[in-house]
Amino acid sequence: MFKAALGAGVVVLLAILSKTRNYYIAGLVPLFPTFALIAHYIVGKGRSVADLKATIVFGMWSIIPYFVYLATLYLLVERLRLETSLALATVAWLMAASVLVTLWVRMH
């Protein structure tokens, strides 16, 4: 119930921010580390400090797929319909995330 209310609150906050003169801040809100805090707490309580540090480092590398998503969306949004651009950017994120996970597994 709490997670659903939190998600709904974020959506409302995004909608409000998108209508202000500082609309671009709506791009920062989804990056608040809500789920990272939860994940780090769970890993930190249930596993070793080394495992938590590995999770943190992997999280740092996970910025790359997000950047791929944003770059793809930036390049496509003027050329295609918004929905198509979002879908293709999501596919680009999935591909980049798959490469990241594959490389991580091979290296660790």
N, C-alpha and C positions, 0 to 999 in steps of 0.2 A: 504494500500500500504506500509506504514511504517513497519508494523508488518511482512509482507512478506519479505521485504528487510532485516530486522533485522534477521529473521530466515535463510535466504539465507546466510547472512554474517556469522552467527554462524556455519553453515554447512561448509562453505569455511575455516573458522578458524580451525574447527575440522580436516578437511582433511589436512591442512597444518601442524598442530601440530602432527598429527599421523605419519607424515613422518620425524619428527625431532628426535634427540637423546633423547629429553625430551618428548617422545610420551605420557607418562602417564599423562601429564598436560591436555590432551584431556578429561580426566575423570573429571577435575575440571570445565572446561568451561560451561558445561550444568547446573552447580549449581550456576552460576552467577544469582543473584536474579532479573532478568529482569521482569518476570511476577509478582513476589512478590512485587516489587516496584510499579507496576501498580495497583495491587490489594489493597495494603495498601493505596495508594493515593486515590483510588476510595472509599474505605470503610471509610478512614479518613475524606474525604470531605463530604460524604453523610450520615454518621452515627455518633453515639456518640463515645467519647474516650473509653468508656467501651467496645463498640462493636469492635473497632479497637484493643484493647488489647486482647479481646477474639480471634480475627482473628490471632493475632501474636502468642498467646499461641497454638492455633490449628496448626499453621504452624510449631511450634517447635515439636509438636508430630508427624507431618507428615514426619519427618525424619525416623521414624520407618518403614513405608512401603518401603521407598527408600532403607533402609538397608536390608530389607527382599529381595528386588529385587537383590541387589548386592551380598548378601550371596548365594542366589539361583543360580545366574549366575556363581559365582565362583565355586560352587560345581558341576555344570552340564557341564561347558564348556569343560572339558577334557573327559567327558563320552558320550556326544551327539553332533550332528552337531550344529554348531553355531546358525543357524536359529531356531532349536528346543529349544536350551538352552535359547535364547532370548524370544521366545514365552512363555516358561514355567516360566521364571523369571517374565515376564509381568503378567501372570496369578497369580503368587505369590504376586506381588505388588497389583493387583486388590483385591485379597482376604484380604490382610493385610489392605489395605485402607478401604475396606468395614467394617472390624472389627473396625477400628479406628472411622469411621463415626458413626457406630451403638453405640459404647460405648460413644462417645462424645454426641450424641443426648440424650442418657439415663441419662448421668450425668449433662447435662445442660438443 
